Amino acid sequence: MEAGLVEPRGEKKGRLYHLSAATCRRLGEKAAYVRQRGFEPLQQEQMILQFAGKHGKITRAEAADLCKLGARQTGHLLARLVKAKKLNLHGTRKGAWYELRS
C-alpha cells in the first residue's frame, strides 16, 4: 500500500486488496481496475432498487450477494435507502425484507 501498488477495500475481516489505478494503467489494463474495484455506492443503490422492483422485495442476504458486500456494509446501505424513503423495511432480524416505497 505504501508504494501505491495496491488499494484496500472494506473493513476489518472483510478487507480486500486490489491493484491500484496507477498499477493497472502501467500494466495497460485500465478496465481491470474498474472490474476489480467493484461497484460504487450509487450503482449499488440502483442495483438494489432494480432487484426489489423486479422481484417485489429484497433481503439483506440477497443485497449482500448482489453487491458483493459484507453484512455490515449491506446493512448501512439498506438503512440509507430506507432513510431516503426509497425502500420500506418489513419485519425484524433474519426475517426482515425490503420493498420499494410506493
N, CA and C atoms as an extended XYZ file, in Angstrom:
306
Properties=species:S:1:pos:R:3:atomname:S:1:resname:S:1:resid:I:1 pbc="F F F"
N         0.824       -1.186        0.000 N   MET     1
C         0.000        0.000        0.000 CA  MET     1
C         0.873        1.258        0.000 C   MET     1
N         1.909        1.247        0.790 N   GLU     2
C         2.753        2.433        0.887 CA  GLU     2
C         3.371        2.803       -0.464 C   GLU     2
N         3.669        1.824       -1.281 N   ALA     3
C         4.270        2.080       -2.589 CA  ALA     3
C         3.225        2.452       -3.640 C   ALA     3
N         1.943        2.357       -3.292 N   GLY     4
C         0.882        2.714       -4.227 CA  GLY     4
C         0.541        1.620       -5.226 C   GLY     4
N         0.974        0.408       -4.958 N   LEU     5
C         0.694       -0.693       -5.882 CA  LEU     5
C        -0.689       -1.290       -5.679 C   LEU     5
N        -1.178       -1.277       -4.442 N   VAL     6
C        -2.495       -1.839       -4.138 CA  VAL     6
C        -3.307       -0.848       -3.317 C   VAL     6
N        -4.631       -1.053       -3.317 N   GLU     7
C        -5.559       -0.231       -2.540 CA  GLU     7
C        -6.427       -1.149       -1.696 C   GLU     7
N        -6.792       -0.717       -0.488 N   PRO     8
C        -7.693       -1.533        0.339 CA  PRO     8
C        -9.149       -1.267       -0.016 C   PRO     8
N        -9.993       -2.252        0.242 N   ARG     9
C       -11.432       -2.098        0.079 CA  ARG     9
C       -12.098       -2.871        1.197 C   ARG     9
N       -13.025       -2.247        1.906 N   GLY    10
C       -13.709       -2.903        3.005 CA  GLY    10
C       -13.039       -2.610        4.330 C   GLY    10
N       -13.563       -3.257        5.367 N   GLU    11
C       -13.077       -3.020        6.713 CA  GLU    11
C       -12.806       -4.328        7.430 C   GLU    11
N       -11.905       -4.296        8.370 N   LYS    12
C       -11.568       -5.388        9.273 CA  LYS    12
C       -11.472       -6.733        8.566 C   LYS    12
N       -12.245       -7.724        9.001 N   LYS    13
C       -12.152       -9.071        8.415 CA  LYS    13
C       -12.493       -9.096        6.938 C   LYS    13
N       -13.388       -8.208        6.509 N   GLY    14
C       -13.819       -8.186        5.116 CA  GLY    14
C       -12.914       -7.399        4.192 C   GLY    14
N       -11.801       -6.887        4.717 N   ARG    15
C       -10.915       -6.054        3.906 CA  ARG    15
C       -10.242       -6.881        2.816 C   ARG    15
N       -10.287       -6.334        1.617 N   LEU    16
C        -9.632       -6.942        0.458 CA  LEU    16
C        -8.669       -5.922       -0.130 C   LEU    16
N        -7.736       -6.391       -0.908 N   TYR    17
C        -6.795       -5.505       -1.578 CA  TYR    17
C        -6.849       -5.774       -3.065 C   TYR    17
N        -6.743       -4.727       -3.857 N   HIS    18
C        -6.712       -4.876       -5.309 CA  HIS    18
C        -5.670       -3.921       -5.869 C   HIS    18
N        -5.277       -4.166       -7.109 N   LEU    19
C        -4.273       -3.322       -7.742 CA  LEU    19
C        -4.781       -1.886       -7.842 C   LEU    19
N        -3.894       -0.925       -7.650 N   SER    20
C        -4.276        0.485       -7.739 CA  SER    20
C        -4.502        0.871       -9.199 C   SER    20
N        -5.160        2.017       -9.389 N   ALA    21
C        -5.419        2.514      -10.741 CA  ALA    21
C        -4.102        2.766      -11.475 C   ALA    21
N        -3.124        3.324      -10.759 N   ALA    22
C        -1.832        3.608      -11.389 CA  ALA    22
C        -1.143        2.318      -11.840 C   ALA    22
N        -1.226        1.276      -11.015 N   THR    23
C        -0.615       -0.006      -11.373 CA  THR    23
C        -1.290       -0.592      -12.608 C   THR    23
N        -2.612       -0.570      -12.638 N   CYS    24
C        -3.345       -1.093      -13.798 CA  CYS    24
C        -3.016       -0.302      -15.054 C   CYS    24
N        -2.890        1.024      -14.897 N   ARG    25
C        -2.551        1.871      -16.036 CA  ARG    25
C        -1.170        1.503      -16.574 C   ARG    25
N        -0.193        1.299      -15.672 N   ARG    26
C         1.169        0.924      -16.097 CA  ARG    26
C         1.187       -0.432      -16.782 C   ARG    26
N         0.291       -1.314      -16.360 N   LEU    27
C         0.221       -2.646      -16.969 CA  LEU    27
C        -0.601       -2.655      -18.256 C   LEU    27
N        -1.214       -1.511      -18.599 N   GLY    28
C        -2.039       -1.428      -19.802 CA  GLY    28
C        -3.399       -2.081      -19.632 C   GLY    28
N        -3.858       -2.185      -18.397 N   GLU    29
C        -5.132       -2.838      -18.089 CA  GLU    29
C        -6.071       -1.871      -17.374 C   GLU    29
N        -6.428       -0.772      -18.023 N   LYS    30
C        -7.254        0.248      -17.383 CA  LYS    30
C        -8.611       -0.305      -16.945 C   LYS    30
N        -9.232       -1.116      -17.773 N   ALA    31
C       -10.557       -1.664      -17.441 CA  ALA    31
C       -10.476       -2.640      -16.267 C   ALA    31
N        -9.343       -3.269      -16.074 N   ALA    32
C        -9.188       -4.233      -14.981 CA  ALA    32
C        -9.378       -3.552      -13.636 C   ALA    32
N        -8.964       -2.299      -13.518 N   TYR    33
C        -9.125       -1.574      -12.258 CA  TYR    33
C       -10.603       -1.432      -11.900 C   TYR    33
N       -11.404       -1.041      -12.869 N   VAL    34
C       -12.841       -0.858      -12.615 CA  VAL    34
C       -13.487       -2.191      -12.270 C   VAL    34
N       -13.108       -3.252      -12.962 N   ARG    35
C       -13.667       -4.586      -12.662 CA  ARG    35
C       -13.289       -5.024      -11.254 C   ARG    35
N       -12.034       -4.816      -10.869 N   GLN    36
C       -11.568       -5.216       -9.543 CA  GLN    36
C       -12.194       -4.376       -8.449 C   GLN    36
N       -12.286       -3.095       -8.695 N   ARG    37
C       -12.746       -2.145       -7.684 CA  ARG    37
C       -14.184       -2.424       -7.289 C   ARG    37
N       -14.956       -2.905       -8.230 N   GLY    38
C       -16.350       -3.189       -7.928 CA  GLY    38
C       -17.231       -1.984       -8.197 C   GLY    38
N       -18.393       -2.025       -7.636 N   PHE    39
C       -19.386       -1.002       -7.901 CA  PHE    39
C       -19.304        0.128       -6.882 C   PHE    39
N       -19.619        1.297       -7.319 N   GLU    40
C       -19.673        2.464       -6.450 CA  GLU    40
C       -21.021        2.468       -5.721 C   GLU    40
N       -21.111        3.182       -4.596 N   PRO    41
C       -22.349        3.189       -3.813 CA  PRO    41
C       -23.607        3.527       -4.610 C   PRO    41
N       -23.532        4.477       -5.531 N   LEU    42
C       -24.712        4.833       -6.317 CA  LEU    42
C       -25.151        3.666       -7.196 C   LEU    42
N       -24.180        2.958       -7.770 N   GLN    43
C       -24.502        1.787       -8.579 CA  GLN    43
C       -25.116        0.694       -7.717 C   GLN    43
N       -24.592        0.519       -6.516 N   GLN    44
C       -25.133       -0.492       -5.604 CA  GLN    44
C       -26.578       -0.171       -5.245 C   GLN    44
N       -26.851        1.094       -4.974 N   GLU    45
C       -28.218        1.503       -4.662 CA  GLU    45
C       -29.149        1.188       -5.823 C   GLU    45
N       -28.721        1.524       -7.029 N   GLN    46
C       -29.550        1.283       -8.206 CA  GLN    46
C       -29.787       -0.216       -8.430 C   GLN    46
N       -28.766       -1.022       -8.208 N   MET    47
C       -28.920       -2.473       -8.358 CA  MET    47
C       -29.944       -3.008       -7.365 C   MET    47
N       -29.891       -2.542       -6.122 N   ILE    48
C       -30.836       -2.989       -5.090 CA  ILE    48
C       -32.256       -2.553       -5.445 C   ILE    48
N       -32.414       -1.319       -5.875 N   LEU    49
C       -33.738       -0.820       -6.237 CA  LEU    49
C       -34.306       -1.573       -7.439 C   LEU    49
N       -33.467       -1.865       -8.421 N   GLN    50
C       -33.923       -2.631       -9.589 CA  GLN    50
C       -34.327       -4.044       -9.191 C   GLN    50
N       -33.534       -4.685       -8.347 N   PHE    51
C       -33.845       -6.039       -7.888 CA  PHE    51
C       -35.177       -6.044       -7.152 C   PHE    51
N       -35.354       -5.093       -6.230 N   ALA    52
C       -36.603       -5.013       -5.461 CA  ALA    52
C       -37.791       -4.745       -6.382 C   ALA    52
N       -37.579       -3.942       -7.404 N   GLY    53
C       -38.649       -3.659       -8.363 CA  GLY    53
C       -39.027       -4.873       -9.188 C   GLY    53
N       -38.059       -5.628       -9.619 N   LYS    54
C       -38.308       -6.815      -10.462 CA  LYS    54
C       -38.869       -7.985       -9.669 C   LYS    54
N       -38.401       -8.160       -8.439 N   HIS    55
C       -38.770       -9.335       -7.648 CA  HIS    55
C       -39.750       -9.032       -6.515 C   HIS    55
N       -40.118       -7.773       -6.355 N   GLY    56
C       -41.090       -7.407       -5.342 CA  GLY    56
C       -40.500       -7.133       -3.969 C   GLY    56
N       -39.369       -7.719       -3.666 N   LYS    57
C       -38.709       -7.491       -2.378 CA  LYS    57
C       -37.254       -7.937       -2.474 C   LYS    57
N       -36.486       -7.560       -1.444 N   ILE    58
C       -35.089       -7.980       -1.357 CA  ILE    58
C       -34.731       -8.154        0.117 C   ILE    58
N       -33.951       -9.165        0.407 N   THR    59
C       -33.473       -9.395        1.772 CA  THR    59
C       -32.044       -8.862        1.887 C   THR    59
N       -31.565       -8.771        3.107 N   ARG    60
C       -30.191       -8.318        3.315 CA  ARG    60
C       -29.205       -9.287        2.652 C   ARG    60
N       -29.450      -10.571        2.771 N   ALA    61
C       -28.554      -11.569        2.168 CA  ALA    61
C       -28.524      -11.432        0.647 C   ALA    61
N       -29.686      -11.198        0.039 N   GLU    62
C       -29.739      -11.027       -1.417 CA  GLU    62
C       -28.990       -9.757       -1.826 C   GLU    62
N       -29.153       -8.686       -1.060 N   ALA    63
C       -28.463       -7.428       -1.362 CA  ALA    63
C       -26.949       -7.598       -1.219 C   ALA    63
N       -26.513       -8.318       -0.190 N   ALA    64
C       -25.083       -8.549        0.020 CA  ALA    64
C       -24.489       -9.340       -1.134 C   ALA    64
N       -25.203      -10.367       -1.580 N   ASP    65
C       -24.733      -11.187       -2.693 CA  ASP    65
C       -24.722      -10.375       -3.988 C   ASP    65
N       -25.760       -9.615       -4.205 N   LEU    66
C       -25.885       -8.810       -5.418 CA  LEU    66
C       -24.753       -7.790       -5.536 C   LEU    66
N       -24.444       -7.117       -4.441 N   CYS    67
C       -23.441       -6.045       -4.457 CA  CYS    67
C       -22.050       -6.492       -4.018 C   CYS    67
N       -21.922       -7.749       -3.636 N   LYS    68
C       -20.634       -8.283       -3.174 CA  LYS    68
C       -20.104       -7.472       -1.987 C   LYS    68
N       -20.973       -7.299       -0.966 N   LEU    69
C       -20.622       -6.554        0.233 CA  LEU    69
C       -20.728       -7.444        1.459 C   LEU    69
N       -20.112       -7.025        2.538 N   GLY    70
C       -20.229       -7.709        3.807 CA  GLY    70
C       -21.555       -7.340        4.471 C   GLY    70
N       -21.884       -8.044        5.551 N   ALA    71
C       -23.159       -7.836        6.234 CA  ALA    71
C       -23.299       -6.416        6.778 C   ALA    71
N       -22.251       -5.904        7.391 N   ARG    72
C       -22.307       -4.558        7.969 CA  ARG    72
C       -22.494       -3.494        6.886 C   ARG    72
N       -21.733       -3.586        5.814 N   GLN    73
C       -21.846       -2.612        4.730 CA  GLN    73
C       -23.224       -2.683        4.079 C   GLN    73
N       -23.750       -3.893        3.925 N   THR    74
C       -25.075       -4.061        3.338 CA  THR    74
C       -26.137       -3.437        4.235 C   THR    74
N       -26.014       -3.650        5.537 N   GLY    75
C       -26.957       -3.063        6.482 CA  GLY    75
C       -26.972       -1.549        6.401 C   GLY    75
N       -25.793       -0.943        6.299 N   HIS    76
C       -25.702        0.518        6.182 CA  HIS    76
C       -26.333        1.012        4.879 C   HIS    76
N       -26.079        0.280        3.806 N   LEU    77
C       -26.631        0.655        2.501 CA  LEU    77
C       -28.159        0.585        2.512 C   LEU    77
N       -28.711       -0.495        3.048 N   LEU    78
C       -30.165       -0.637        3.114 CA  LEU    78
C       -30.782        0.398        4.051 C   LEU    78
N       -30.137        0.679        5.168 N   ALA    79
C       -30.638        1.701        6.095 CA  ALA    79
C       -30.657        3.072        5.422 C   ALA    79
N       -29.646        3.348        4.613 N   ARG    80
C       -29.589        4.615        3.886 CA  ARG    80
C       -30.755        4.726        2.897 C   ARG    80
N       -31.092        3.606        2.238 N   LEU    81
C       -32.209        3.614        1.287 CA  LEU    81
C       -33.553        3.774        1.999 C   LEU    81
N       -33.675        3.207        3.190 N   VAL    82
C       -34.900        3.379        3.983 CA  VAL    82
C       -35.009        4.838        4.434 C   VAL    82
N       -33.902        5.397        4.915 N   LYS    83
C       -33.898        6.787        5.382 CA  LYS    83
C       -34.213        7.751        4.245 C   LYS    83
N       -33.755        7.420        3.034 N   ALA    84
C       -34.024        8.253        1.857 CA  ALA    84
C       -35.430        8.026        1.310 C   ALA    84
N       -36.200        7.170        1.984 N   LYS    85
C       -37.585        6.859        1.616 CA  LYS    85
C       -37.700        6.214        0.237 C   LYS    85
N       -36.702        5.388       -0.101 N   LYS    86
C       -36.747        4.638       -1.352 CA  LYS    86
C       -37.202        3.206       -1.111 C   LYS    86
N       -36.986        2.689        0.109 N   LEU    87
C       -37.401        1.343        0.481 CA  LEU    87
C       -38.183        1.377        1.787 C   LEU    87
N       -39.057        0.401        1.953 N   ASN    88
C       -39.748        0.175        3.228 CA  ASN    88
C       -39.202       -1.104        3.829 C   ASN    88
N       -38.957       -1.087        5.135 N   LEU    89
C       -38.485       -2.262        5.859 CA  LEU    89
C       -39.686       -2.985        6.451 C   LEU    89
N       -39.721       -4.306        6.282 N   HIS    90
C       -40.766       -5.144        6.854 CA  HIS    90
C       -40.105       -6.230        7.691 C   HIS    90
N       -40.603       -6.445        8.885 N   GLY    91
C       -40.076       -7.498        9.736 CA  GLY    91
C       -38.837       -7.044       10.492 C   GLY    91
N       -38.291       -7.996       11.246 N   THR    92
C       -37.097       -7.719       12.038 CA  THR    92
C       -36.117       -8.869       11.920 C   THR    92
N       -34.912       -8.598       12.263 N   ARG    93
C       -33.829       -9.582       12.297 CA  ARG    93
C       -33.732      -10.399       11.013 C   ARG    93
N       -33.608      -11.717       11.150 N   LYS    94
C       -33.387      -12.568        9.973 CA  LYS    94
C       -34.593      -12.639        9.047 C   LYS    94
N       -35.770      -12.308        9.560 N   GLY    95
C       -36.966      -12.353        8.729 CA  GLY    95
C       -37.254      -11.051        8.003 C   GLY    95
N       -36.382      -10.063        8.151 N   ALA    96
C       -36.611       -8.744        7.553 CA  ALA    96
C       -36.443       -8.789        6.032 C   ALA    96
N       -37.231       -7.968        5.379 N   TRP    97
C       -37.113       -7.792        3.931 CA  TRP    97
C       -37.516       -6.365        3.572 C   TRP    97
N       -37.160       -5.944        2.388 N   TYR    98
C       -37.359       -4.578        1.953 CA  TYR    98
C       -38.142       -4.591        0.643 C   TYR    98
N       -39.001       -3.580        0.481 N   GLU    99
C       -39.723       -3.416       -0.784 CA  GLU    99
C       -39.642       -1.961       -1.195 C   GLU    99
N       -39.859       -1.722       -2.490 N   LEU   100
C       -39.856       -0.351       -2.984 CA  LEU   100
C       -40.971        0.440       -2.318 C   LEU   100
N       -40.679        1.647       -1.987 N   ARG   101
C       -41.702        2.520       -1.393 CA  ARG   101
C       -42.635        3.007       -2.482 C   ARG   101
N       -43.930        2.932       -2.213 N   SER   102
C       -44.891        3.358       -3.235 CA  SER   102
C       -45.316        4.790       -3.080 C   SER   102
